[in-house]
Amino acid sequence: MPDYGRDLLFGAFITPVAAPAQQAVELAVTAETAGLDLAAFQDHPYQPRFLDTWTLMSYAAARTSRIRLLPDVLNLPLRQPVVVARSAASLDLLSGGRLELGLGTGAFWDAIVAAGGQRLSPGDAVTGLEEAIRIIRGVWDTDETAPLRVEGKIHQVRGAKRGPAPAHDVGIWLGAYKPRMLRLTGAAADGWLPSLGYLRGGPADLVPLNAAIDDGAASAGRDPASVRRLLNISGSFEPAGRGLLQGPPAQWAEQLAEMAVEYGISGFILASDDAASITRFGAEVAPAVRDLVADARSSRTA
């Protein structure tokens, strides 16, 4: 039973639709009003139906005061790492330290190439992500006076000036499932951000995936507990239970608390564009999960 020693975070995973243009922003406001911690947004820069994620997060930051903003996850093949670093630091500074950074290797390669990106093999995509993390952290490291230089296979930086530094220690969270990506998450990231719907075996799949992250952390000389474990989830609120995350709020709370206690998950982000579901998740489910997990941890300590 892992114990990564983390406070619990709850969020809403919002589709950045372009029409109606204000919908995604209003859902972020709803998430904050409901007491949620995160407003997360998809990033598909090749998708004309979607608003640009950075522009949307900036607008949402201006409409909110407490909730953190998160690209879930940023499409690196169409985002240059130095620019990502400076965009992230800028939004973190402007929002008072409310940005976290989700990164991914990219998908939908035909659409990426059509938009001017480079088609990468799976291995090169992971290499590019690893190099991008080094570059992003290097840009943020304003204590280092020497210009940033990274001679990577996919990304090269040849003397870029550093800065600005973000307002707080921005977490880099990776969407990862395959062995090399899981090792990279443990070795270099601050958090893991998969989706429950992609785990064919359900929550039980978290056991070997967590172990791979832990091994990557240990091999890099890091404490596995330094890597937060989050989870994108989906479901429906029903009068009676019909399955995993299909039932009343009390059932949701029990099932999410079990994932927190048994599998070390400390962040749950609900994929929903329904304001009522987001409100219910924040007002009813999140407090109940926190109480159940606190009771379980107290009992275990005793």
N, C-alpha and C positions, 0 to 999 in steps of 0.2 A: 504494500500500500504506500505509494509515493507521497511525500509531503514536501512540496516545493516552497512552503512557507509564504504564500502570497495572499494579499487581500483580494477579494472578489471584484471583478469588473463586469458590467452589463452594458450592452449597447444595441443599436439598431443598424442593420445593414441595408442601405437605401439605394434604390436604382436611380441613377442620375438622368432621368428622362428630360428631354428638351421641351416637351409639350405635355401638360402646361408647365411653363418654365419655372414657376415658383414652387412646384409641388415638393421637390426634394428638399428645398430650404425649409419649407413649412414642416416637413416631417422631422428635420433636425431640431427645430424649435419644439415640436411635440415631444421628441425624445428627451430633451433637456427638462421640459416641464414635468415629464413623468419620472424624473429622478435618475435617468440612465447616465452612464459615465462616458459613453462613446457614440459618436455618429460616424458610421463607416460608409464609404461610397465605392462602388465599382469603378474601375479605370479601364476603359476600352477606347483609346483615342481614335481608332479607325471606324467607330460606330457613329454614323450621323444622327441617330435617334437620341444620342446622349449628349448632355452638356459636358464641357471639359471639366475634368475632376478638380484640377487645381483652382480654376476660376470658381467653381461651385463651393469648394471648401472655404475659400477666402470670403465669399459672400455669406456662407453659413456662419463663419466665425464672427462676422460683423453683426449678425442677427442674434447671436447667443453670447452668454457671458461665462459659462461654467463648463459645459460639455467639451470633451476632447474630440478632435477631428482626426480621421484616419482614412487614407486610401487603402482599399481592401480588395486586391493588392495592386500596387503601381506596375504598369507595363513597361519594364525596362528597355526592351528593344526599340521603343519609340520615345525614350526619355534619356537624354544625355546625362551621365552621372554628376558632373560638376554642376550642371543647371539644376538637377534634382536637389543636390545638397544646398544650393543657395536658395531655391524656392522653399524648401522645407524650413531652413533656418529663418527665412524672412517671415513666413506665416507663423512660425512659433513665436517670434519676437512680437509681431503685430497682434497676436491673440493672447499674449500673456502666458506663454508656455503651455499651449493646449493642443499641440500636434504630436501624433505618433506616426511612424512611417512604415507602412506595409509594403513589401517588395516581392515581386515574382519574376520568374524567368521569361514569362510571355507565353502566349498560346495563340491559336488561330493565325498560323503563319502566312497563309495566303493573303489575309487582310492586312497583316503587318507589312508584307512586301509591297502590296498595292499602295500602301500609304508612305512608302519610301524607306521602310526599315530593312534590315539585313536578315535573311533567313539563316537561322542557326541550328546546328544539330543539337540534340538534347545535352550532350556533353559540353559543347561550346556555350550553350545557354547558361549552364551552371557556372562554368568558368567566368562568363561575363558578369554574372550576379556576384560572385566572390570578388572579382576585381572592382565592381561598382561599390560594394560595401567599403572596401579599402579607400576608394576615392572619396566617398561621401564623408566618412569619418576623418579623412585627411583634410578636406575642406573645412570641416568644423573645428579642427584642431588649431586654433589661433595662438596657442602657446608656442607652437613651433614656428620659428621665423623663416626657415628655408622654404622656398617655393615647392609646391607639391609636384612630385614626379612619380608616375606609375607607368611602367612599360609592360602592359599586359598583352595577352593574345587578342582580346576583343576590344579592350579600352586602353587608350594611351593618353596620359596627361604629362605634358612636357613643360613644367615650370609655371603652373597656375598659381596665382596668389590665393592665400587662404582667407576664409571668412565669407560672410559673417558667421559668428558662432550662434547657435540657437539659444533661446532663453532658458531652456532646461535640458536635461540629458534625454534627448529624444530617443525613444525606443525604436529599434529596427526589428520588425517582426516579419518572418518569412512564411509564405504559403508553401508547404513542402510535404512530399509523400514518398519519394524515391530515396534509396539508401544514401546516395551522395549528397542530395539536398538535405537530408536529415542530419548527416554528419556536419555539413556546413552550418546548419542551424545551431547545433550544439557548440561548434567551435567559434562562431563569429557573430551570432545574432543575439538579440535581447529577448526574443519571443518567437513562438511557433504559432501559426495561424492557419490551420487546415479547416475544411468544411466537413461536418458530420455526414452530409449526403454522399461524399466521395469515399467514405469508409464502408466497404461492402459488407464487412462483418459487424458493423455497428460499433458501439462504444468499446467492445472488447478489442478491436483493432488498435486502440490507443496504447495497449500494453507493449507490443513490440516496437511501435513507432516511438514511444517515449524512451524505450531502452536504447534505440539507435541514437537519439538525441543525447542521452546521458553519456553514451560511449564517445560521441564526438566531443562533448564538453570535457570529459575526463582526459581524452587524448591531447586536448589543447591546454590542459592544466587549469581548466575552469571548473567551478562548482556547478553541477547540473541544476541546482536550485536557482542559479542566476538566470536561467532561461524560462521566462513565463510561458505557460501553456494556455492558449486560447482556442476557441472553437466557434466557427460560424454554424448556426443551427437554423432549422425551420420547422414549422409545425402548424397546428391549428388548435384553437380553443374550442372545446366541445363540452356539452353538458355531462357526458359520461366518457370514461376512458375507452379508447379504441386502439391504443398502441403507443409507441414511443413518441412523446411530445404531441399527442393527440388526445386531449382530454381537458378537464378543468384545471385552473391555475395550481391547485394543491398537488395534482399529479405531476404537472410540469416541475414544480419545486422539488418534489421527492426525487424525480429522475435526474434533474440537474445537480442536486446535492450529491447524489450517488456518484456522478461523473467527477465532481470536485473532490470527494473524499477518496474514492477508489482509484482514480486515474490522474489526479493532480491538476485537473483543469481549473484555471482561476479566472477565465474570462469567457463569457457567453454573449455572442452577438447574433441577435435575431434578424434573419432576412425577411423583411416585410415592408411593404409600402402601404399598409393599412394603419391609419392613425389610431384606431381603436385597439388593435392588437399591440401596437407599440406601447400605448398607454397602459394596457393591462399587464404587459410584461414588466414595465418599470414599476408600476404601483402595487401589483399583487405578487408576481413571481419572484422578482429580485429580492425583496425583503425577506420573503419566506425561505429562499435558498440560503441567504446569509445566516438566518437563525438556525436552520438545520445543520449547516456546516459548522457553525460555532459550537453547537451542542455536541456534534460528533467529535470535533477536535478536543473539546473539554473532557469528554468521556474517555477518549484515547489517552490523553495526558494523565488523567486520574488512574 
